[in-house]
Amino acid sequence: MKKYIVLVLLSVFVISCKSKAVAVQNTDKTVEAPKEDKKAIAKHYDNKLDFKTLNIKASAKYEDEKQSQNVSADIKIEKDKQILVSVRFLGITMAKALITPTTVSYYEKIKGTYYEGDFTSLSKWLGTELDYSKVQNLLVGEALDDLRKGKYTQTIVENLIRLEDDKEVDVKKSFFLDADKFLLQKEQISQAKENILLEIKYTDNKTFDQGILPTTIEINAIQPKGKTDINLNYNNISFNEELSFPYSVPSGYKKVIIK
């Protein structure tokens, strides 16, 4: 069940991993950011996608130390309102999730289970704060957090602008922007006390009338028992179509209770 839920909610469940992560030494050479880059955050949001709906046909690969799975994923987004993700294997729907600003619902076929709840209980279970914006931002190549609301230390790391969150104590967050168009290249999240390490990389940006969208998302989580990788490739993208968001739990499925 877990691998399909991971693919449905993408990095959300990878972030939630409670096991201890392998320590990773940061050997990147850093220098102080030049003054002209102080408006990097504002320039990053100049790239914000302008759309009403987004329809994505994607291929996805989940891999850990024990298994590897290739599936297809249909992702429909009505901006700031709802996200529907369908995961299929050999044309058969294996999992489906409907996410709104107030609710999260999903079901998976292998064990015949489903979940319906809000972000409060789900965030508590995952051990990390989760909301609709984070999921939507992940899918369209924006920083998980709203960078305009934070305070960051800015440095240059391997020709990328690195923004490190100054406020967070338990959770360390770093966001890397390119120095040309200020697009998000990668973001790293770690929790020292929980020994959690997550990295999300964005590549293969494509320009549309609505803005720039990355077409490859790579999610890596390192744990002592192995490494979990999720690779998501957008094969077909269309904007502002009339989309339907059908979702219903098949009969006979058992509800998952999150305490």
C-alpha positions in Angstrom: 0.0 0.0 0.0 2.7 2.5 1.0 4.3 2.8 -2.4 1.1 3.7 -4.2 0.2 6.3 -1.5 3.7 7.7 -1.9 3.1 8.1 -5.6 -0.4 9.6 -5.1 0.8 12.2 -2.6 4.4 12.3 -3.9 6.9 13.5 -1.4 4.4 13.9 1.4 4.8 10.4 2.8 8.6 10.4 2.1 8.9 13.4 4.4 6.9 11.5 7.0 9.5 8.7 7.4 10.3 8.2 11.1 13.5 6.1 10.7 16.9 7.6 11.2 18.6 9.0 8.1 22.2 8.6 7.1 24.2 11.6 8.0 25.3 13.6 4.9 28.2 15.9 4.9 27.8 19.2 3.0 31.0 19.9 1.2 29.6 22.6 -1.0 31.8 25.7 -1.2 29.7 28.8 -0.3 30.3 32.4 -0.7 28.3 35.5 0.4 25.6 36.4 -2.0 26.2 39.6 -3.9 24.0 42.6 -3.1 22.3 42.5 -6.5 20.8 39.1 -5.7 18.9 40.4 -2.6 15.7 40.5 -4.5 16.0 36.9 -5.6 12.7 35.9 -3.8 10.7 38.6 -5.6 12.2 37.6 -8.9 11.5 34.0 -8.2 7.8 34.8 -7.9 7.8 36.7 -11.2 7.9 33.2 -12.7 4.6 32.2 -11.0 2.4 30.2 -13.4 -0.8 31.9 -14.4 -3.5 29.3 -15.0 -7.0 28.1 -14.0 -6.6 24.4 -14.6 -3.6 22.2 -15.4 -3.8 18.7 -16.8 -0.7 16.5 -16.7 0.0 13.0 -18.1 3.1 11.7 -16.3 5.2 8.6 -15.9 6.5 7.9 -12.4 9.0 5.5 -10.9 9.2 4.5 -7.2 12.3 2.7 -6.0 13.7 1.6 -2.6 16.0 -1.1 -1.5 13.4 -3.8 -1.9 11.3 -2.9 -4.9 11.0 -0.8 -8.0 7.7 0.2 -9.6 6.9 2.1 -12.8 3.5 3.5 -13.2 1.6 6.2 -15.0 0.0 9.2 -13.2 -2.8 11.6 -14.3 -2.6 14.8 -12.4 -5.4 17.4 -12.6 -5.2 20.8 -10.8 -7.8 23.4 -10.5 -5.6 26.2 -9.1 -5.9 26.7 -5.4 -9.1 24.6 -5.3 -8.5 20.9 -5.9 -6.0 18.3 -7.1 -6.9 14.9 -8.4 -4.1 12.3 -8.8 -4.7 8.9 -10.4 -2.0 6.3 -10.3 -2.3 3.4 -12.9 -0.3 0.2 -13.6 -0.9 -1.5 -16.9 -3.9 0.7 -17.4 -5.5 -0.3 -14.1 -6.1 2.4 -11.4 -4.2 1.3 -8.3 -4.6 4.5 -6.2 -6.4 7.8 -6.4 -6.4 10.9 -4.3 -8.5 14.1 -4.1 -6.9 17.0 -2.3 -8.6 20.3 -1.5 -7.6 23.1 0.9 -9.6 21.5 3.7 -9.7 17.7 3.0 -7.5 14.8 1.8 -9.1 11.7 0.5 -7.4 8.7 -1.1 -7.9 5.0 -1.8 -5.6 2.2 -2.9 -6.5 -1.1 -4.5 -3.9 -3.5 -3.2 -5.4 -3.8 0.3 -8.7 -2.2 -0.4 -8.3 0.7 2.0 -9.2 4.4 1.9 -8.7 7.6 4.0 -10.9 10.6 4.4 -9.8 13.5 6.7 -8.3 16.9 7.0 -4.7 18.2 7.0 -4.6 18.5 10.8 -4.9 14.8 11.6 -2.8 13.9 8.5 0.0 16.3 9.5 0.1 14.9 13.0 0.3 11.4 11.6 3.0 12.3 9.1 5.0 14.2 11.7 5.4 17.3 9.4 3.1 20.2 8.7 1.2 19.7 5.5 -1.3 21.8 3.6 -2.8 22.1 0.1 -0.4 24.8 -1.0 2.6 22.6 -0.3 1.3 19.8 -2.5 0.3 22.2 -5.3 3.7 24.0 -5.1 5.6 20.8 -5.4 3.8 19.9 -8.6 4.3 23.2 -10.3 7.9 23.8 -9.3 7.4 26.5 -6.6 9.1 26.4 -3.2 7.1 24.4 -0.7 7.0 27.4 1.6 6.0 30.9 0.7 9.4 32.5 0.6 7.9 35.9 0.8 6.8 35.3 4.4 10.1 34.0 5.7 13.5 35.3 6.6 16.5 33.7 5.0 20.3 33.7 4.9 21.4 34.0 1.3 24.6 32.5 -0.1 25.9 31.3 -3.4 26.5 27.5 -3.7 27.9 26.1 -7.0 26.5 29.1 -8.9 23.0 28.7 -7.3 21.4 31.1 -4.9 20.8 29.2 -1.6 18.2 30.6 0.8 18.3 29.0 4.3 15.4 29.5 6.7 16.5 31.5 9.7 13.4 30.9 11.8 13.1 27.2 11.8 15.0 25.4 14.6 13.8 21.8 14.5 13.4 21.8 10.7 16.1 23.0 8.4 15.0 24.2 5.0 17.1 25.3 2.1 15.9 26.5 -1.3 18.2 26.8 -4.4 17.4 29.2 -7.3 19.3 29.6 -10.5 21.0 33.0 -10.9 19.5 33.7 -14.3 15.7 33.3 -14.2 15.5 32.6 -10.4 13.7 29.3 -11.0 13.7 26.7 -8.2 16.3 24.1 -8.9 16.1 22.1 -5.7 15.0 22.2 -2.1 16.3 20.3 0.9 14.4 19.6 4.2 16.0 17.9 7.2 14.9 17.3 10.8 17.9 16.8 13.1 15.9 15.3 16.0 14.0 13.0 13.7 17.1 12.4 11.5 15.1 13.0 8.3 16.6 14.1 5.1 14.7 14.9 1.9 15.8 16.5 -1.4 13.6 17.6 -4.3 15.2 18.5 -7.6 13.5 20.2 -10.6 14.9 20.0 -14.2 13.9 20.2 -17.8 11.9 23.4 -17.6 9.5 24.1 -20.4 8.1 27.5 -21.4 4.4 27.9 -22.0 2.2 31.0 -22.5 1.2 30.5 -18.8 4.8 30.5 -17.6 7.6 28.1 -17.0 7.0 24.6 -15.6 9.6 21.9 -14.8 8.8 18.6 -16.5 11.0 16.4 -14.3 10.8 16.1 -10.5 13.2 14.0 -8.6 12.6 13.2 -4.9 15.3 11.5 -2.9 15.1 10.4 0.8 18.0 8.7 2.5 17.5 6.3 5.4 19.7 3.8 7.2 17.9 0.9 5.7 18.2 2.3 2.2 17.3 5.1 -0.1 13.9 5.9 -1.5 13.7 7.6 -4.9 10.7 9.0 -6.8 11.1 10.3 -10.3 8.2 12.0 -12.0 8.3 13.0 -15.7 5.6 15.1 -17.3 4.9 13.7 -20.7 1.9 15.8 -21.8 0.8 19.1 -20.3 -2.2 21.3 -21.1 -3.7 24.4 -19.5 -7.1 25.9 -18.9 -9.2 23.0 -20.2 -12.6 22.2 -18.8 -11.7 19.4 -16.4 -13.8 17.0 -14.3 -12.6 15.7 -10.9 -14.4 12.4 -10.4 -13.7 10.6 -7.1 -15.5 7.9 -5.3 -14.3 5.1 -3.1 -15.1 1.6 -4.4 -17.6 -0.4 -2.4 -16.2 -2.7 0.2 -13.1 -0.8 1.0 -12.0 -0.4 4.6 -11.5 3.0 6.1 -8.1 3.9 7.5 -8.3 5.5 10.9 -5.4 7.9 11.7 -4.9 8.6 15.5 
